[in-house]
Amino acid sequence: MKRLLILGAGTAGTMMANHLSHELKNKDWEITIVDEQIKHYYQPGYLFLPFDIYEPKDIVKYIEEFIPKGVKLIKSKIDIIHPKENRVTLSGGEQLPYDILIIATGASIAPEEISGMKDKEWQRSVFDFYTFEGALALRNKLRKWEGGKLVVHITEMPIKCPVAPLEFAFLADSYFKSKNMRDLVEITYVTPLSGAFTKPKATKALDHLLEEKNIHLETDFAIEHINNENKTIVDYSGREISFDLLVTVPTNKGDELIARSGMGDELNYIPTHKATLQSKNYDNVFVLGDASDIPASKAGSVAHFAAEILTENILRFMKGESLKAEFDGHANCFIETGNGKALLIDFNYTHEPEEGSFPFPGIGPLSLLKETRINHMGKLAFRWIYWNMLLKGTHIPFVSGSMQE
């Protein structure tokens, strides 16, 4: 009996457990997945929680619901990976040997990386919405906030879902309009980038929307610290931006497990071949989702597209065949723009977002790089698709792993 071990039962790990359980129906391989959490969070829902669009029950379920029959789930903290010895040590000392390892341990926020960020104002006037707890605390704050200077801020790249901070700014504009207090709120969007997004064509459209919604844009801002007494964020050049309410995206880092195991870079991301998703350092280790250092968007859609290609590559690896270098960094992202509308962008490592129709050229029904109500409905519908299809490894025939040119 050979052993395939998956670390992490978030989006990427759960999808791989389902994909591989469908493929490995014989008794030659035992599949085990390990995670210390008992709950699975629909992370795109964190964006909607602060604005009372979703309730907590909409975005939280139990991990066990999505682990397929025949896959062993171990609920434990992982202490260290020993890649040269092909084994993993759990926090209780249990040893898990493996023949193939899939690392899907994700990424999380590290507010302690910036001086003053996780200080006395944390969850008082300084909030995140990249965690369930942070989004919930921010919801409670916004319900009673009377206005002032709202700053939406990105610390540094890469981050999970790079469009989410923009979406937050757009939804805040819509939210305060609905409360008849938009004139009481000054919204500023602060980014370390030279524009609103990482892709020039999308940046042009998004910059226009920021201007249209009277959201101030501050670019090239490399934060050095937060001055909680004066309520300002300060960059390395000394530039200061004041706030009454700061919604920040802290530094994102891979799991500390990766640092303990000596397998990652300075942000704990694992060096990974971007087209095969195989570790650059260990042939029988594969990396999926936010845990890797591939230059793709850290988003659920990327993990979905990558999972289909990785499944094929793992089957090829089991047979001793050469891997297919076919993953192109494909990502598509709905961008909520407020007032019941959204944009949709589709891109990969080399191709810029283009206008057109998705998923069927000329037919749609979704529009690329255009604000539409049907795109917004698509964003909301994705939650059902996520729980009922994506996590369960159900193939979506009209959305392929590689971007259609």
C-alpha positions in Angstrom: 0.0 0.0 0.0 1.4 3.4 -1.1 0.6 6.6 0.8 -0.5 9.9 -0.6 -0.5 12.6 2.1 -2.3 16.0 1.8 -1.4 18.8 4.2 -4.3 21.3 4.6 -8.0 20.8 4.2 -8.8 24.3 2.9 -9.9 24.9 -0.7 -6.9 23.5 -2.5 -6.4 20.5 -0.2 -10.1 19.5 -0.2 -10.3 19.7 -4.0 -7.3 17.5 -4.4 -8.7 14.9 -1.9 -11.9 14.8 -4.0 -10.1 14.7 -7.4 -7.8 12.0 -6.4 -10.4 9.9 -4.6 -12.3 9.8 -7.9 -9.2 8.7 -9.8 -7.6 6.2 -7.3 -10.4 3.8 -6.8 -8.1 0.7 -6.4 -6.5 -0.3 -3.2 -2.9 0.6 -4.2 -3.0 4.1 -2.7 -4.1 5.3 0.7 -5.1 9.0 0.8 -4.8 10.9 4.1 -5.5 14.6 4.6 -4.4 16.5 7.8 -5.7 19.8 9.2 -6.0 21.2 12.7 -9.2 23.1 12.0 -12.6 21.6 12.3 -14.4 24.3 10.2 -14.1 25.2 6.6 -14.6 28.9 5.7 -15.8 30.2 2.3 -13.1 32.9 2.2 -14.7 35.0 -0.6 -17.5 35.6 1.8 -15.3 37.6 4.2 -15.7 40.5 1.8 -19.5 40.5 2.2 -19.7 39.9 5.9 -18.8 43.5 7.0 -21.6 44.9 4.9 -24.3 42.5 6.1 -24.6 41.0 2.7 -23.8 37.5 4.1 -24.3 36.1 7.5 -21.8 33.9 9.3 -23.8 30.8 8.6 -23.5 31.4 4.9 -19.7 31.0 4.9 -18.9 28.4 7.6 -19.4 24.7 7.4 -17.6 21.7 8.8 -14.5 20.2 7.1 -15.8 16.7 7.4 -18.7 17.4 5.1 -16.4 17.7 2.1 -13.9 15.0 2.7 -14.8 12.1 0.4 -15.5 8.6 1.6 -12.3 6.5 1.7 -10.0 9.5 2.5 -8.7 9.5 6.0 -9.0 12.8 7.8 -6.6 13.5 10.7 -7.4 16.5 12.9 -4.1 17.6 14.2 -1.6 20.4 14.1 1.4 19.6 11.9 4.8 20.0 13.6 7.3 19.6 10.8 7.8 18.1 7.3 10.9 16.0 6.8 11.1 16.0 2.9 14.4 14.1 2.7 12.9 11.3 4.8 9.5 11.3 3.2 7.6 11.7 6.5 5.6 14.3 8.5 5.6 14.7 12.2 2.4 15.8 13.9 2.3 17.9 17.1 1.6 14.9 19.2 4.7 13.1 17.8 2.8 10.8 15.4 4.8 10.1 12.3 3.1 10.0 8.9 5.3 8.5 6.1 4.4 9.3 2.5 5.3 8.3 -1.1 3.7 11.5 -2.5 3.1 14.7 -0.6 0.7 17.5 -1.6 1.2 20.7 0.4 -1.9 23.0 0.5 -1.3 24.8 3.8 -2.4 28.2 2.4 -1.4 31.7 3.5 -2.6 33.9 6.3 -2.2 37.5 7.5 0.8 38.6 9.6 -0.1 42.0 11.1 2.8 41.8 13.5 5.1 42.4 10.6 4.3 46.1 10.6 5.1 48.2 13.7 1.9 49.5 15.4 -0.5 47.5 13.3 -1.5 44.8 15.8 -1.4 47.3 18.7 -4.0 48.8 21.0 -6.2 50.0 18.0 -6.4 46.5 16.5 -10.1 45.8 16.0 -11.0 49.2 17.4 -10.0 51.6 14.6 -7.7 49.2 12.7 -9.3 46.1 11.1 -8.7 43.4 8.6 -11.3 41.5 6.7 -9.1 38.6 5.5 -10.0 36.5 8.6 -13.5 35.4 9.8 -12.9 37.1 13.1 -11.7 40.3 11.5 -14.6 40.5 9.1 -17.1 40.0 11.9 -15.5 42.6 14.1 -15.5 45.1 11.2 -19.2 44.4 10.5 -20.0 45.3 14.1 -17.9 48.5 13.8 -19.5 49.6 10.5 -23.0 49.1 11.9 -22.4 51.9 14.4 -19.7 54.0 12.7 -20.7 57.6 12.2 -18.3 58.5 9.4 -14.9 60.1 8.9 -11.8 59.1 7.0 -11.9 55.5 5.8 -8.6 54.2 4.5 -8.5 50.9 2.6 -4.9 49.7 2.6 -2.6 47.0 1.2 0.6 46.4 3.0 2.6 44.5 0.3 2.1 41.9 -2.4 1.5 39.0 -2.9 -1.9 38.8 -1.1 -4.8 36.4 -1.3 -7.3 37.6 -3.9 -5.6 40.8 -5.1 -8.9 42.4 -6.1 -10.6 42.0 -2.7 -9.3 45.4 -1.2 -10.7 47.2 -4.3 -14.0 45.4 -3.9 -14.1 46.5 -0.3 -13.6 50.1 -1.3 -16.4 49.9 -4.0 -18.8 48.1 -1.6 -18.1 50.7 1.1 -19.1 53.4 -1.3 -22.3 51.6 -2.0 -22.9 50.7 1.7 -22.6 54.3 2.9 -24.8 55.5 0.1 -27.5 53.1 1.2 -27.2 54.5 4.7 -27.5 58.1 3.4 -24.1 59.0 4.8 -21.7 58.8 1.9 -21.1 62.6 2.2 -19.8 61.9 5.7 -17.2 59.4 4.6 -13.9 60.1 2.8 -12.6 56.9 1.2 -9.0 56.6 0.3 -7.5 53.5 -1.4 -3.8 53.0 -0.6 -1.6 50.5 -2.5 2.1 49.7 -2.8 1.5 49.3 -6.6 1.8 52.1 -9.1 -1.9 51.6 -10.0 -5.1 50.0 -8.8 -4.2 46.5 -9.9 -1.3 44.3 -11.1 -2.5 44.1 -14.8 -2.3 47.4 -16.8 -5.6 46.9 -18.8 -7.6 46.1 -15.7 -5.9 48.9 -13.8 -7.1 51.5 -16.4 -10.7 50.3 -15.9 -10.4 50.2 -12.1 -8.7 53.6 -11.8 -11.6 55.0 -13.7 -14.1 53.4 -11.3 -12.3 54.8 -8.3 -12.4 58.3 -9.8 -16.1 57.9 -10.7 -17.0 56.9 -7.1 -14.9 59.7 -5.6 -12.5 57.2 -4.0 -9.0 58.8 -3.6 -6.1 56.7 -4.9 -2.7 56.8 -3.2 -0.1 54.7 -5.0 3.5 53.5 -4.4 2.9 53.5 -0.6 5.4 51.2 1.2 4.1 51.3 4.8 6.8 51.5 7.5 4.6 51.8 10.6 1.2 52.9 12.0 1.1 55.8 14.4 -1.8 54.9 16.6 -1.7 58.2 18.6 -2.0 60.4 15.5 -4.0 57.7 13.6 -1.8 57.8 10.5 -0.1 55.2 8.3 3.5 56.2 7.5 5.6 55.0 4.6 9.4 54.7 4.4 9.7 58.2 2.7 7.8 59.8 5.6 4.5 60.3 3.7 1.6 60.1 6.1 -2.1 59.3 5.5 -4.5 59.9 8.3 -7.5 57.7 9.1 -10.4 57.4 11.5 -11.0 53.9 10.4 -8.3 51.8 8.8 -9.2 48.6 6.9 -5.8 47.0 6.1 -4.6 43.9 4.3 -1.5 42.9 6.3 1.4 41.1 5.0 0.4 37.6 3.8 2.7 34.7 4.6 2.7 31.0 4.1 2.2 28.7 7.1 4.9 28.8 9.8 5.2 25.0 9.3 7.0 25.7 6.1 9.6 27.8 7.9 10.0 25.1 10.6 10.6 22.6 7.8 13.1 24.8 5.9 11.2 24.5 2.7 10.1 28.1 2.0 11.3 31.5 1.0 11.3 34.6 3.3 7.5 34.7 3.2 7.2 30.9 3.8 6.1 30.2 0.2 7.5 27.0 -1.4 9.6 27.2 -4.5 7.4 25.5 -7.1 7.6 24.8 -10.9 4.9 27.2 -12.2 3.8 24.9 -15.1 3.8 21.5 -13.4 3.2 22.5 -9.7 6.0 20.2 -8.6 8.3 21.3 -5.8 11.6 22.6 -7.2 13.5 20.8 -4.6 11.7 17.5 -4.0 10.3 15.4 -6.9 7.6 13.7 -4.9 6.3 16.9 -3.3 3.6 19.0 -5.1 2.3 22.4 -4.0 -1.2 23.8 -4.7 -2.9 27.0 -3.8 -1.6 29.9 -1.7 1.3 27.8 -0.3 3.4 28.0 -3.5 5.5 30.8 -4.9 4.2 30.6 -8.4 3.6 34.1 -10.0 -0.2 33.6 -10.2 -3.0 35.3 -8.3 -3.5 33.8 -4.9 -7.2 33.1 -5.5 -9.7 30.2 -5.3 -10.1 30.2 -9.1 -6.4 29.6 -9.6 -6.5 26.7 -7.1 -9.4 25.2 -9.0 -7.7 25.5 -12.4 -4.4 24.2 -11.0 -6.1 21.3 -9.2 -7.3 19.8 -12.5 -3.8 19.9 -14.1 -2.1 18.8 -10.9 -4.4 15.7 -10.6 -3.2 14.6 -14.1 0.4 15.2 -13.2 0.2 13.2 -10.0 -1.3 10.3 -11.9 1.5 10.6 -14.4 4.1 10.7 -11.6 2.6 7.5 -10.1 3.1 5.8 -13.4 6.7 7.1 -13.8 5.7 9.3 -16.8 6.9 12.8 -17.5 4.8 15.6 -16.2 2.8 18.0 -18.3 3.9 21.6 -18.1 0.5 22.9 -18.8 -0.6 25.2 -16.0 -0.6 28.8 -17.3 -1.6 30.7 -14.2 -5.2 30.9 -15.3 -7.3 33.1 -13.1 -10.7 34.7 -13.4 -12.0 37.0 -10.8 -15.4 38.8 -10.2 -14.8 42.3 -9.0 -17.7 43.7 -7.0 -18.1 47.4 -8.0 -21.1 48.2 -5.8 -24.7 49.1 -6.5 -25.5 45.5 -7.6 -22.8 45.4 -10.3 -19.5 43.6 -10.9 -16.7 43.3 -13.4 -15.2 40.0 -14.5 -11.5 39.6 -15.5 -9.8 36.6 -17.1 -6.0 36.4 -17.4 -3.0 34.2 -16.9 0.8 34.4 -16.6 1.2 36.2 -19.9 -2.2 37.4 -21.1 -3.7 40.6 -20.0 -7.5 40.8 -19.1 -9.4 41.5 -22.4 -12.9 42.6 -23.2 -15.3 39.9 -24.5 -17.7 37.3 -23.3 -17.3 34.4 -20.8 -17.3 31.5 -20.7 -18.6 31.3 -24.3 -17.0 33.8 -26.8 -19.7 35.9 -28.4 -22.4 34.4 -26.2 -21.5 34.9 -22.6 -23.6 35.3 -20.6 -20.9 37.1 -18.5 -19.1 40.2 -19.8 -15.3 40.7 -19.4 -14.0 44.1 -18.2 -17.5 45.5 -18.1 -19.7 46.4 -15.2 -23.0 44.4 -15.4 -25.7 43.1 -13.0 -25.3 39.6 -14.4 -21.7 39.6 -13.3 -22.8 40.5 -9.8 -25.3 37.7 -9.9 -22.5 35.4 -11.0 -20.4 36.4 -8.1 -23.2 35.6 -5.7 -23.9 32.3 -7.4 -20.3 31.2 -7.0 -20.9 30.5 -3.4 -23.3 27.7 -4.3 -20.9 26.4 -7.0 -18.1 26.5 -4.4 -19.9 24.4 -1.8 -21.6 22.0 -4.2 -19.2 21.6 -7.1 -15.7 23.1 -6.6 -14.8 21.6 -3.3 -16.2 18.2 -4.3 -14.0 18.1 -7.4 -16.9 18.1 -9.8 -15.7 19.0 -13.3 -17.1 22.2 -14.7 -17.0 21.4 -18.4 -17.2 25.0 -19.8 -14.3 26.3 -17.6 -11.0 24.8 -18.4 -7.8 24.8 -16.5 -5.9 26.6 -19.2 -7.0 30.0 -20.4 -8.7 30.1 -23.8 -6.9 32.4 -26.2 
